[in-house]
Amino acid sequence: MGLPIIASDVPACREVLMEGKGGILVPEGNIKIWKKKLSSLMKSENKRFLLANEAKKISKFYDIKLVVNEYIKLLNAI
């Protein structure tokens, strides 16, 4: 969607966001850091733009056609 992302620093989010390249990862359950990162993002148009662009680039790895082809390859290899 081309939006900047803030997510919990848990394995699934870390993987999808490529270790923080595609969004801001914050410690799980740490509300103070969430607020700080969100506030920082809200104040910086440049940061929002950069993160949104990275998120868009990364989203291409999760395109349904690509994912389906990878599952087909996996199933054919079994």
N, C-alpha and C positions, 0 to 999 in steps of 0.2 A: 504493500500500500504506500510505500515511500514515507513511512513515519519513523521517527526516532524511537528506539526501544529501551526501556529500563526493565530488567528482569532479575529474579533471584539468582544468585550464583549457586546453582544446583547443576548436576551433570547434564540433564537434557537441555537446559537453557544455555549452558556453557558450550555444548556441542553445536547447537543451532546458531548461536551468535559467534561461533568460531573464536572462542576464548575471549570474548569482549570486543572483537573487531567490528561486529555488526550492531553493537548496542552496549549499554552500560550494565555491568553486572554488579549487584550489591549483595552483601551478606544476607542470607535468608533470615527473615524476621527482624532485621535491624531497621526499625522505623526511622530513627534519627538520620541514618545515612540515606535511606530512601528519600526523605524530605529534602536533605541537602542536595542530592543528585538531581532530583526533580526541579528544585528551585534553580539550580545552576543551568539546567537545560532550558527552562522557561525564560531565563534571562539572556541566553546566547543563541541568537538566530543562526550564527555561523556553525555552532556545535550541532544544533538541530539539523541543519542542512547536511553537514558532513555525515552524521550518523544515519540520517534518512537515506542518503545515497549509498552508503555501505550496506544498509539493510536491504535495499533494492537489489544490489549486486548479489548478495548472499541468497536472496529469495529464489534466484534462478536455479540454484542447486536443488531446490525443493519443488520444482515444476512437476506437475502430475505426470506429464509424458515421460520425463526423465526418470522419475521414481518408479513408474510402472515398468519401464524397460529394464531397470536395475533388478526389480523383483523377478521379472521373466528370466533374466540371465541367471539369477540365483537358483530359481526353481529348475531350470534346465541343467544346471550343474550338479544337481542332487541325483 
